[in-house]
Amino acid sequence: MKKNIIYSITLTCMMLGACSDDFTEIAPTGALSDEALQNATGVDLKLTAAYSAMDGERIGRLGEGVSAGGDNWWTDVVADDAHRGSTDGDNPELFQVETLDWQTGNGWFLGRWSALFGGVNSANAVISLIQTIPDGDFSQQLGEASFLRGYYYFELQKFYGNVPFISVENLDNLEFNQPNSGPVWSQIEADLQVAIDNLGPEVVNGRANSWVAKAFLGKAYLYQEKWDEAFSLLNEVATESPYTLNPEYVSNFNFAGENSSESMFAIQFVSDDGRSFNGNGAGTLNFPGGGPLGTCCGFYQPTQDLVNAYQTDDATGQPLLDTFANTDVKSDYGIESSADFTPHTGPLDPRLDYTVSRRGIDYNGFGLNPGKEWIRATFNDISGPYLPKKNIYQADEVDANRGTGGWGSDWSGINYNVMRFADVLLMAAEAAVEKTSPDLTVALDYVNQVRNRAKNMTYVQNEAGDGDAANYVIEPYGAFAGQEFARKAVRFERRLEFGMEGHRLFDLRRWGVAAEVINAYIANESADIDDASYGTKFGTYTEKFDLFPIPINAIDQSGGILEQNSGY
């Protein structure tokens, strides 16, 4: 219609010879001019847009939509925490991701790449706008935008390793076709330092502050094994920031605990009446295939290997660091819901039943999990018998947290904690173990703070509500018997604390043990599933899988400027 109007005016002007050349400069409907945005309101609008990119939802996004979200759930299916879930034939591209059959044209790799660069461009747009405004103090907004660009690039770095850096000048000049000549850690560090220098310490829900920026810079140092620098920042946040552990572990995963003392930086999801555009669309597949609410789609099923990791020693209450895979927590794999089943009676870490839903144990207040009738996968699929819990709303919070997507899918309103205070404690513990002068006393203290919270929290209860649902046994460590033991304990604690939160694969990669751990897990899980064909469906994890491939779409569009990661 707009083109027709301009064409009509053009003809009239040609006939009359009386129009100037600027008659076609019509502002698009619903759009603001650059001049209209050069003020505090304009900066805040663009900054809000930069935050909103965290959920991966944006116009023109490419690739698989549910791979774009900031919770990174699908990376767990590469590691030993989760299966892709559902039946083997459902979503073949994610099945390829899980089984290490990686193609550079896979839409799951492109979806996250596209979403993250959308976030980079949005953050750059804020910084660019601030630079055009001669008057006013925009240091806070500059700090937040710099933090967000640092965050988006941190995600790109840990996913793809070698990524192009798009500067504000590149954005202004539309020079997006930049080479990916290597890691961008120096730019990440610079952005996070700008954030630290410009942000105040005040806690505002969903927004960055100086404490959050310090924690993320500490994390960036940790990933580069700059242990002394990492410890200095993370220890400062651990001891001086206003953040604390929630008394209840489950408060990190429900409506009542959103933006509480442990939540440092979270994607703010909201369920709305009707279609929930502000819900977690990237997690829409990860509900039971049926279940108490008739949900879809049965993806993101925890592994037997993860469940086994929550076994504890009955005498000490400590994890089985070296032997957890030697014995299995009893499961109902291969057993129909109509058949009798008694859950595992051995000692377990109580965090298990807030992380994994297993048969015979309460499912977030919906009653006992009945087993197979809530599992979409068949016994011939590789997905196993378990369901996720951290991303599923509590029964008494359905009205507050359940939203719907375009095809009747669930778009949960549960916030996703990109970083919570427990993460700071365990990163600080790790840095304390690894720094030039290791401090095992500090590392022990931070690990035990996390374990004591798990010990003292309310445990999942039995059906009658008058006792614990399982044999929960957990105690803090008495001491770390040396650096090697401390390293093993800290790393294992990260798995127990953050199981099914999208961190596991990146931890294994940065520790340099991904191939060893994942190949052993595939072999162990094959025996646990007891399916002769299970192992034949998987490739072997090799060094090339330590980075995701650069999407071939991006390489093609760059005209060969972008180079592929090694091995693809």
TIDO-251506 format. One record per residue (C-alpha): residue in one letter; x, y, z. Coordinates in steps of 0.05 Angstrom, whole numbers, padded with zeros to 5 digits, always signed. Layout:
TIDO-251506
AXYZ;...
This chain:
TIDO-251506
M+00000+00000+00000;K+00056+00048+00018;K+00090+00036-00049;N+00026+00050-00085;I+00017+00116-00049;I+00088+00139-00065;Y+00080+00118-00138;S+00015+00158-00142;I+00048+00220-00112;T+00108+00212-00159;L+00062+00213-00220;T+00026+00275-00194;C+00092+00312-00182;M+00117+00294-00251;M+00054+00321-00281;L+00055+00385-00240;G+00131+00393-00236;A+00122+00424-00168;C+00146+00374-00115;S+00212+00373-00077;D+00254+00309-00072;D+00239+00297+00002;F+00165+00282-00007;T+00181+00206-00003;E+00215+00212+00065;I+00156+00182+00102;A+00171+00151+00171;P+00150+00077+00172;T+00087+00065+00213;G+00104+00044+00284;A+00177+00063+00277;L+00216+00119+00313;S+00268+00161+00278;D+00339+00164+00304;E+00327+00235+00327;A+00266+00215+00367;L+00307+00163+00405;Q+00364+00210+00424;N+00341+00219+00496;A+00335+00180+00561;T+00271+00146+00540;G+00301+00124+00475;V+00362+00095+00509;D+00318+00057+00559;L+00275+00029+00503;K+00336+00003+00466;L+00366-00024+00530;T+00302-00062+00544;A+00306-00092+00475;A+00378-00114+00490;Y+00355-00150+00553;S+00296-00181+00517;A+00343-00216+00469;M+00365-00262+00526;D+00306-00308+00515;G+00327-00318+00442;E+00261-00292+00414;R+00270-00241+00359;I+00244-00222+00291;G+00283-00254+00234;R+00317-00306+00277;L+00346-00364+00237;G+00352-00438+00252;E+00316-00481+00304;G+00275-00435+00349;V+00278-00477+00412;S+00354-00478+00410;A+00357-00403+00416;G+00339-00395+00490;G+00388-00374+00544;D+00376-00435+00588;N+00419-00477+00540;W+00379-00540+00560;W+00395-00577+00496;T+00470-00575+00509;D+00458-00622+00567;V+00438-00677+00518;V+00509-00677+00490;A+00537-00687+00561;D+00519-00740+00612;D+00462-00704+00646;A+00405-00712+00596;H+00377-00749+00537;R+00343-00712+00480;G+00280-00748+00503;S+00217-00770+00467;T+00222-00822+00412;D+00285-00830+00370;G+00250-00806+00308;D+00223-00742+00338;N+00264-00681+00316;P+00320-00717+00279;E+00368-00657+00283;L+00369-00659+00359;F+00377-00734+00356;Q+00439-00721+00314;V+00464-00672+00366;E+00456-00722+00422;T+00487-00780+00384;L+00547-00739+00360;D+00528-00740+00286;W+00540-00665+00278;Q+00526-00632+00211;T+00546-00559+00200;G+00477-00545+00171;N+00441-00569+00233;G+00389-00517+00254;W+00404-00525+00328;F+00473-00495+00319;L+00446-00439+00276;G+00389-00422+00323;R+00434-00404+00382;W+00485-00369+00337;S+00431-00325+00306;A+00399-00308+00373;L+00464-00289+00406;F+00486-00243+00350;G+00417-00211+00354;G+00434-00196+00426;V+00502-00168+00407;N+00471-00122+00356;S+00419-00098+00406;A+00473-00083+00458;N+00515-00047+00406;A+00454-00006+00386;V+00448+00021+00457;I+00521+00040+00461;S+00517+00073+00392;L+00456+00114+00412;I+00489+00138+00476;Q+00548+00163+00436;T+00503+00207+00395;I+00473+00244+00455;P+00516+00303+00476;D+00483+00317+00543;G+00462+00275+00603;D+00492+00220+00645;F+00482+00152+00614;S+00537+00116+00652;Q+00488+00066+00683;Q+00458+00049+00615;L+00527+00044+00584;G+00547-00004+00639;E+00486-00048+00628;A+00494-00049+00552;S+00568-00065+00558;F+00551-00121+00607;L+00500-00150+00559;R+00548-00148+00501;G+00600-00183+00545;Y+00548-00235+00565;Y+00526-00249+00494;Y+00598-00256+00472;F+00614-00301+00531;E+00559-00347+00507;L+00585-00345+00435;Q+00656-00358+00459;K+00638-00419+00500;F+00593-00448+00445;Y+00635-00435+00383;G+00704-00414+00405;N+00723-00373+00344;V+00672-00319+00331;P+00673-00252+00295;F+00673-00190+00339;I+00623-00137+00316;S+00640-00069+00344;V+00596-00008+00351;E+00633+00022+00292;N+00618-00041+00251;L+00545-00034+00269;D+00543+00040+00250;N+00576+00026+00183;L+00537-00038+00170;E+00603-00076+00168;F+00577-00142+00197;N+00620-00187+00155;Q+00680-00193+00202;P+00730-00251+00206;N+00730-00301+00263;S+00804-00301+00274;G+00804-00330+00344;P+00776-00324+00414;V+00746-00258+00437;W+00764-00262+00510;S+00798-00194+00511;Q+00735-00160+00486;I+00693-00198+00536;E+00738-00176+00593;A+00738-00104+00568;D+00662-00102+00565;L+00653-00131+00634;Q+00705-00083+00662;V+00667-00024+00632;A+00605-00052+00666;I+00640-00056+00733;D+00666+00015+00726;N+00597+00044+00709;L+00546+00003+00747;G+00522+00014+00817;P+00513-00042+00869;E+00438-00036+00874;V+00398-00099+00861;V+00344-00090+00809;N+00306-00151+00786;G+00328-00175+00718;R+00382-00121+00711;A+00457-00123+00717;N+00494-00088+00773;S+00568-00083+00792;W+00565-00147+00834;V+00537-00186+00775;A+00588-00157+00728;K+00645-00177+00776;A+00617-00247+00780;F+00615-00254+00705;L+00684-00226+00696;G+00707-00276+00748;K+00673-00331+00708;A+00708-00307+00644;Y+00775-00311+00681;L+00756-00381+00706;Y+00743-00406+00636;Q+00812-00381+00615;E+00845-00413+00677;K+00866-00345+00702;W+00856-00373+00772;D+00885-00317+00814;E+00845-00263+00779;A+00782-00306+00782;F+00790-00319+00856;S+00800-00246+00873;L+00734-00226+00841;L+00692-00287+00858;N+00715-00286+00931;E+00696-00213+00935;V+00626-00227+00909;A+00620-00288+00955;T+00639-00249+01018;E+00616-00178+01006;S+00556-00178+00959;P+00484-00176+00983;Y+00469-00245+00954;T+00458-00307+00996;L+00435-00379+00987;N+00361-00391+00992;P+00344-00434+01052;E+00303-00478+01005;Y+00337-00506+00943;V+00271-00511+00906;S+00261-00435+00913;N+00309-00428+00854;F+00258-00463+00809;N+00190-00439+00830;F+00147-00376+00826;A+00152-00361+00900;G+00228-00358+00898;E+00236-00316+00835;N+00285-00258+00842;S+00302-00280+00913;S+00368-00272+00949;E+00403-00327+00909;S+00381-00302+00840;M+00436-00258+00814;F+00419-00253+00740;A+00357-00286+00711;I+00317-00286+00648;Q+00250-00257+00669;F+00196-00303+00641;V+00122-00289+00651;S+00061-00329+00633;D+00005-00287+00604;D-00069-00297+00592;G-00078-00327+00523;R-00014-00336+00484;S+00047-00324+00528;F+00096-00285+00486;N+00137-00272+00549;G+00141-00344+00570;N+00198-00393+00558;G+00184-00413+00486;A+00252-00447+00480;G+00233-00496+00534;T+00166-00513+00505;L+00185-00585+00487;N+00208-00603+00557;F+00144-00624+00592;P+00119-00695+00602;G+00088-00729+00542;G+00021-00730+00575;G+00030-00725+00650;P-00017-00692+00700;L-00033-00633+00654;G-00034-00668+00587;T+00029-00632+00563;C+00075-00641+00504;C+00129-00664+00485;G+00170-00710+00529;F+00239-00680+00513;Y+00297-00667+00560;Q+00298-00732+00601;P+00351-00740+00655;T+00400-00797+00647;Q+00411-00857+00692;D+00483-00832+00698;L+00459-00767+00729;V+00412-00803+00777;N+00469-00849+00798;A+00512-00789+00815;Y+00465-00771+00873;Q+00482-00835+00911;T+00516-00822+00978;D+00557-00862+01027;D+00511-00885+01083;A+00564-00874+01136;T+00592-00806+01114;G+00534-00776+01074;Q+00584-00756+01021;P+00581-00771+00946;L+00612-00832+00914;L+00663-00791+00875;D+00698-00849+00841;T+00647-00906+00845;F+00578-00875+00832;A+00573-00908+00763;N+00588-00978+00791;T+00518-00985+00819;D+00450-00961+00794;V+00395-00925+00830;K+00336-00971+00819;S+00292-00950+00760;D+00228-00973+00728;Y+00258-00977+00658;G+00222-01032+00620;I+00166-01036+00671;E+00095-01015+00653;S+00057-00969+00701;S+00008-01025+00715;A+00062-01068+00745;D+00087-01062+00816;F+00150-01022+00830;T+00186-01002+00894;P+00234-00941+00889;H+00307-00944+00908;T+00319-00952+00983;G+00393-00935+00986;P+00422-00869+01011;L+00412-00810+00965;D+00428-00736+00961;P+00361-00700+00971;R+00374-00654+00912;L+00360-00714+00867;D+00285-00710+00876;Y+00283-00635+00862;T+00323-00646+00798;V+00296-00712+00770;S+00226-00740+00771;R+00225-00815+00781;R+00171-00866+00791;G+00140-00870+00861;I+00164-00800+00882;D+00121-00737+00885;Y+00123-00696+00821;N+00123-00623+00842;G+00059-00631+00882;F+00020-00667+00827;G+00024-00733+00863;L+00067-00794+00853;N+00100-00803+00786;P+00067-00866+00757;G+00125-00882+00711;K+00116-00904+00639;E+00047-00874+00627;W+00079-00805+00633;I+00138-00822+00588;R+00129-00811+00514;A+00191-00851+00494;T+00183-00926+00483;F+00228-00978+00515;N+00264-00983+00448;D+00284-00910+00448;I+00348-00884+00481;S+00312-00835+00527;G+00302-00876+00591;P+00250-00871+00647;Y+00260-00803+00679;L+00230-00733+00673;P+00258-00663+00688;K+00232-00624+00748;K+00268-00557+00752;N+00234-00529+00691;I+00165-00554+00711;Y+00118-00511+00753;Q+00093-00532+00821;A+00021-00557+00825;D-00001-00498+00868;E+00031-00448+00819;V+00001-00471+00754;D-00043-00410+00748;A+00017-00364+00760;N+00066-00400+00714;R+00031-00438+00659;G+00023-00403+00592;T+00010-00427+00521;G+00045-00421+00455;G+00018-00417+00384;W+00001-00491+00377;G-00023-00503+00448;S+00047-00515+00475;D+00068-00494+00544;W+00108-00430+00552;S+00129-00432+00625;G+00134-00368+00666;I+00189-00396+00711;N+00250-00351+00711;Y+00316-00382+00688;N+00375-00365+00733;V+00433-00351+00686;M+00474-00344+00749;R+00455-00357+00821;F+00496-00347+00884;A+00512-00422+00891;D+00549-00416+00825;V+00592-00360+00853;L+00609-00402+00914;L+00629-00462+00874;M+00668-00422+00823;A+00704-00387+00879;A+00718-00455+00910;E+00746-00480+00844;A+00791-00420+00837;A+00814-00428+00909;V+00836-00499+00893;E+00872-00480+00828;K+00904-00413+00843;T+00979-00402+00851;S+00975-00412+00926;P+00916-00460+00935;D+00870-00447+00994;L+00834-00512+01009;T+00804-00484+01073;V+00765-00432+01034;A+00746-00482+00981;L+00720-00529+01035;D+00679-00474+01066;Y+00645-00455+01001;V+00629-00526+00981;N+00602-00541+01050;Q+00557-00479+01048;V+00524-00510+00987;R+00521-00579+01018;N+00494-00554+01084;R+00438-00518+01049;A+00419-00584+01016;K+00424-00619+01083;N+00380-00569+01121;M+00328-00555+01068;T+00258-00587+01067;Y+00261-00655+01034;V+00211-00682+00983;Q+00157-00718+01024;N+00122-00784+01016;E+00051-00791+00991;A+00021-00785+01060;G+00061-00723+01075;D+00087-00750+01140;G+00159-00768+01122;D+00214-00764+01071;A+00201-00793+01002;A+00267-00831+01001;N+00328-00848+01043;Y+00362-00780+01042;V+00432-00779+01071;I+00477-00719+01062;E+00532-00687+01103;P+00586-00635+01091;Y+00659-00654+01081;G+00702-00657+01143;A+00765-00637+01105;F+00797-00638+01036;A+00855-00688+01038;G+00895-00651+00985;Q+00889-00611+00922;E+00870-00670+00877;F+00814-00692+00924;A+00790-00620+00931;R+00789-00612+00855;K+00748-00675+00847;A+00699-00655+00903;V+00687-00585+00875;R+00675-00610+00805;F+00628-00664+00829;E+00590-00614+00872;R+00577-00572+00810;R+00542-00631+00777;L+00499-00645+00838;E+00480-00573+00849;F+00468-00553+00776;G+00442-00617+00745;M+00393-00602+00687;E+00410-00527+00687;G+00449-00524+00622;H+00520-00519+00651;R+00547-00590+00649;L+00575-00594+00578;F+00613-00528+00585;D+00644-00550+00651;L+00668-00616+00620;R+00698-00579+00561;R+00735-00527+00601;W+00763-00580+00648;G+00790-00618+00587;V+00755-00682+00606;A+00694-00682+00559;A+00718-00739+00515;E+00736-00783+00574;V+00672-00771+00613;I+00623-00772+00555;N+00650-00834+00522;A+00649-00871+00589;Y+00578-00846+00601;I+00554-00872+00534;A+00582-00941+00550;N+00552-00941+00620;E+00484-00916+00597;S+00482-00970+00544;A+00488-01022+00599;D+00437-00986+00643;I+00385-00981+00587;D+00399-01055+00572;D+00389-01046+00497;A+00438-01081+00451;S+00428-01027+00398;Y+00438-00968+00445;G+00512-00959+00436;T+00509-00967+00361;K+00467-00904+00355;F+00524-00860+00382;G+00588-00834+00353;T+00651-00825+00393;Y+00665-00759+00427;T+00731-00731+00400;E+00767-00665+00408;K+00728-00631+00352;F+00664-00635+00394;D+00695-00588+00445;L+00667-00532+00401;F+00602-00530+00363;P+00611-00519+00288;I+00604-00450+00258;P+00537-00455+00221;I+00548-00467+00147;N+00494-00415+00133;A+00536-00362+00166;I+00599-00383+00128;D+00562-00382+00062;Q+00531-00314+00075;S+00600-00286+00094;G+00627-00305+00026;G+00680-00347+00059;I+00704-00294+00108;L+00683-00338+00166;E+00726-00400+00176;Q+00699-00467+00202;N+00723-00496+00268;S+00773-00553+00262;G+00747-00622+00246;Y+00682-00602+00210;
